[in-house]
């Protein structure tokens, strides 16, 4: 009797969704810290959070729609691609910092943010497939994953801003190093 009530109140997809939602959003947190170190406008911070949120909500849905074949092939490489993109953007930031000796204001372009958000959410294609196999309701799963991403992105942007204030005019250099560190973490951290 208690098992039936527990199953009714706690479907089998709830606990995996909680773990997947937070673990998939940790890479966004690292990317947001790296971006947050840069001198960003309030508007750009909102755009970053919105773009990261959109990708974290859409990718699990796309994973379900594309099916296991494509999600399986991307999923095995999704973490690798995300790590490489983080390292690449961090390296680019370091190169731009070296070039800009007088004015260290590196422009953050929307296409770079979108590329980063897409790369960081590639693994969610597989997450969507897995949640579908567990019969998780898509709106609930996508909403929860988006919420996790939004919270961790905002925390990451704010933490990055605080760090940027502490490192001062060399915040771009620090940003590049944080993005590279986040990329290395994504590359070596087991899925």
Secondary structure, 3 states (H helix, E strand, C coil): CHHHHHHHHCCCHHHHHHHHHHHHHHHHHHHHHHHHCCCCCHHHHHHHHHHHHHHHHHHHHHHHHHCHHHHHHHHHHHHHHHHHHHHHHHHHHHHHHHHCCCCCCCCCCHHHHHHHHHHHCCCHHHHHHHHHHCCCCHHHHHHHHHHHHHHHHHHHHHHHHHHHHHHHHHHHHHHHHHHHHHHHHHHHCCC
